[in-house]
Amino acid sequence: MGKFKLAIYLFCMMAFAGCSGQKQTATGQKEQTDKQWVLGPFVRPEGVNPVISPRMTTFQCPMRKQLVKWEESDTFNPAATVKDGKIIVLYRAEDNSAQGIGKRTSRIGYAESLDGITMTRDDLPVLFPAEDTYKDIEWEGGCEDPRVAMTEDGTYVMLYTAWNRNIPRLAVAVSKDLKKWTKHGLAFAKAYNGRFANLASKSASIVTGVKDGKLVIEKINGKYFMYWGEKAVYAATSDNLIDWEPVLDENNELRKIAVPRAGYFDSRLTECGPPAIKTVNGIVLLYNGKNGDETDWDPDFPEGAYCAGQFLFDANDPYKVLDRLDKPFFVPEAAFEKSGQYKDGTVFIEGLAYLKNKLYLYYGCADSQVAVAVCDDNIDSKL
């Protein structure tokens, strides 16, 4: 192909890609407008993102017995909640102990903000592997991808991934101040006589609701309830928020409530995001969809990209899917959402905070930084 023909070809391809992007964005926006139950739109505040980035602070690691730059490489996949009129963001931070996704040690950092944007960060992590009862499940991969929700009495519950570089498993910790955490080990350790103690599991979203202006954990039919999983949406129930029992189907296997869909943006994964919210229309679960390749993808989005979707479940029957977005409500746009550890493009949503009639959505950018988007568009009419 000659230089002139090549130039024309590339120009046409770029124009096609631009039109495709505009088409999918318009389609997604129309779908969100038509579906009144959808939470959003979430808008990135101009000129503020990312709000948390790697830095060179040090920490005396109780496992390595030396100072480590615990957030040197990446800061991403944040939880979020509210305490004393401030938004608290608890984010995953990786040191530089090894190269590649899943090969460094992760610890949970703490940041707080009065406006949801300007962050004041602690210099030390608040949750990390240590010489304790749980080192076998956390070392040396660490504590990853937290989700945090609050009870009515002000107790905070964190469900995070304990990663020993062998099996990723959901673990539980609780706190009153979001800085001093008490670990309780594996979420599924006691269920069914330990049947699922060694099950690879992650991404837990406890059902919450708005009460007295706060997002708090709610029970459904007398039980605490969470959605969890990445290759499908599963469920689990609890009486105490610490010991969780996965929900089984008629064949005594994990009940699949929703699964990836060929031809859609979530063709590979439907990974649960922030705590689900009971709204006037039902339970809304925000989740992370992973696009496949040309064999099963939505071609409007890059191969392997993570975009965010929403489910609507019946408030009285949380296993019943009432609706689901066919196009994502949130997609990688900024350069830092398409570069870093995960270059295929990632907006990985995990934190959702409700403060002063606004919803703040915190997400990981390409497994490297933390950003925020805000919804203040008549949100109270939906909650």
Secondary structure, DSSP 8 states (H G I E B T S, - for coil): --HHHHHHHHHHHHHHHHHHHHHHHHHHHHHHHH-TT-----B--TTT--SB------EEETTTTEEE-TTSSEEEEEEEEEETTEEEEEEEEE-SSSSSTT-S-EEEEEEEESSSSS-EE-SS-SB---SSTTHHHHTTTEEEEEEEEE-TTS-EEEEEEEE-SS-EEEEEEEESSSSS-EEEEETTSSGGGGTTTT-----EEE-EEEETTEEEE-EETTEEEEEE-SSSBEEEEESSSSSEEE-B-TTSSB--SB---TTSTTSSEEEE-S--EEETTEEEEEEEEE---TTT--TTS-TT-EEEEEEEE-SS-TT-EEEE-SS-SB---SGGGSSSS-TT-BEEEEEEEEETTEEEEEEEETTTEEEEEEE-SSGGGT-
